[in-house]
């Protein structure tokens, strides 16, 4: 069996005296799309912050593509994690609103990726960004800004892409379109962990799913198993 792209073992994290992650165990197979589901307050976003180097764990271990990147409360920084292939699209999209679409993309060339390759990848996955390439990013719709944020992440040629609440504040049709693109990205060989409160669209393109509640993973399986066995309140009640 191949080494998972991401392996989280007995991970704990806290804000002050309040423990938020209470022994999280999660394994993402290489080349797979996994949906991480659960209601608000389950600990999903804290887990993303710990995995991506934005927050320190209190204990536990994280392996990325077999490389030990966190343990004993110590962690690798975000820049080092990016170098070993981890890239996060955070909740809230995080584009530069006063730069054009193309300027947002070209900024990624400072990481050493050719400008032409960055633009080709972005416009191939999201033709609408080509149409909007001279438009200020802050004047685009939420869905278009999410496309831009995903394109900037793909410019780093990630091995593992973390998508935190991709559907936040977006219309269902736009969410469907974005997740269709997630499936295409996965076909190119990128492993993807989708963190979602609303489940069904993410499950449609996922190979595996895990449900988080109360700071722990409470169920894992194939998408059909998760839909059949978990209550709607755990999945966020989305149709």
N, C-alpha and C positions, 0 to 999 in steps of 0.2 A: 504494500500500500504506500502511495506517495506521501511525502511530508506535506501537511496542510500549509496553505499560504499564510494562515493566521491560526495560532493556538493560544487561547487564554486559559490560564489555570489558576483556580482559587483566588480570583482577584478581589481585593477589598479596597475601598476608597471612601473618604469621609470629608464633610465640610464641618470643620470644628469637631464637636463631639457627636455629630449626627452621621452615622454610617449610612452611605447611600448604596455602595456596592458591597454585597454580603456574600462573597464567595462565588463569583461568576466563572463559569466554565463554558467556553465556546470554541468550536473548531470550524474553520471555513476551508473546505477542500479547494485545492488548487484548480483554477479554471472554472469555478462555480459561481453562481449568483445565489447569495443567501439573504433572505429577508429577516431582519431582527425587529420583532413586533412587540407592542405593549402599550398600555395607556400612559397618559401624562404622569410623571412622578415615578415611573417604573425604574429609572436609572439609565435609560438608553443613552441620553446625551452625555451623561457623566462617563459612561463607558467609552463613548467616542473620544471624549477629551483625554482620557487616560491612554487609550490606544494610540492616539495621534500626538502624544507628547505635550499636550496643553495643561495636563493636571497630573500630579504625582499620586501614585497608588500608595496605600499604606502597607500592603503586602500582596503577594501573588506574583505570577510570572506571565510574560508574554513572549511568544516566539513568532517572528515574521520570516516566512520561508525557511524555517529551521534555525534562524539566527536568534539568539536570546537577546531581546532588546530591553526587557524590564525584569527586575527581580529584587526582592528584599526591600521594597519601597523606593528603589532607585530606578530611574528611567532614562532612555535615550531622548535627546532633544528632537524637536520637530524637523529641523534641517537634516539631521542625521538619518531620521526615519525616511525622509523623502529620498535620500541617497540610496537607501536599500529598497525603494520601490513603493512606499506608502504615500498616498495622496488623498486628502479629505476635501469634499465639497461641504462646507459647514451649513447649518441651518441659517437662513437669512441671505444666502446668495453671495454676498461679499464681492461685488465688482466695483471698479472705480467709476463713479457716476459721472464725473466731469471729463472723462476721456471717451473717445469714440470706441466702438466695438473693436475696430482694427487696432487701435492703440492699446486697448486692454490685452489683446492677444499678443501683440508684438513685445510687450513687456516681458512675456515669458521667455523670449529669446535670450534674455540676460542670464538665464540658467544654462545656456550653452546649446540650446536647440535651434536649428536653423529656422529663420523667419518663414521661409516658404513652406516648410514641413508643418509648422504650427497652423498657418492659414489653411493649408490644404486639408488637414485633419478636421479643423473646425467647420469649414464650409462643406466638407463631405458629409459629416454627421448632421449638420444643421444648416441647410441651404438658406434659411431665413436670415441667418447672421450675415451671409454674403450680401443679401438685399439691404441689410441695415448697417453695413460696415462703416459708413461715414456718420452714423447717428450717435449722439451721446448716449452712453449706456444707461444713464439715469433716467432718460426719457422713454425707454422701452418698457414693454409690459413685464409683469413678474415672470411669466413663462419664458420670455426672450432673455431676461436677465439670468434665469436658471440655465438656459442653454449656453450662455456665455460663460458662466461659472464652471459648467461641466467641461466646456472646451478648454478653458485655461488649465483645468486639472489634467486633461488628457495630453496637454502639451509636454508634461513631464514624463510621459511614457510610463505610467504606473504599472506595477505588478498587482497591486491591490488598491481599489478605489472605494473609499468610504463615502456614501451618500447619506447625509443626515437630513431627514425630513424633506425629501425632494418635493413632495406634494404640498408643502405648507403654503396656504393662502392661494392656491391655484385652482382654476376651473377643472372639472373632471376630464374634459376632452384634452386639455393641455397636459394633464398628468398622464393620460393614456399615451399621448405622443412621446412624452419624455421617457416613459418606461419602454416603449417600443425601441427607442434609441439605446436604452440601457441593454436590452437584449442584443442589439447589433454590436455594441462595445464588447460585451461578453464573448461574442462569436470571434472577436479578434484575438482572444486569449487573455484578456484582463479579468482577474478575479474581482468580484464586487460584493460588498456588504451594504445592503440598503436598510437604513434605520427608519422605521415608519410607525406612526400611530394608526394610520388607516391602512388596512391590510390587503384588500382584495386585488388591487391593481399590482402591487408589488409581488404578491404571490403568483400572479399570472405569468411573470417572466422569471420566477425564481426556481432554482433546482432544489433548494432546501430552505427551511424556515426554523426560526427559534422564537420563542415567546418569553418575554421578560416581565416579571412582576415582583414588586417588593425588593428590588435589588438583586434578584437571582434569575437565572434561566430556569423556567418551570416546565418547558416542553420543547422538544426538537423533533424534526421529521420532515417528510416531503410535504409540499404545499397542501395536497389533498388531505393528508392526515391531520394537519394543523387546522384546516377549516372544519373538518368533521368532528374534531374532539374538543376544540376550545370554544368557550362561550363568547358571544358577540361582545360582551363588555370588555373582555380581555383584548379582543382584536380592534377595539375602538368603534365597533358598530357600523363600519362603513360597508355600503353595498357595492 
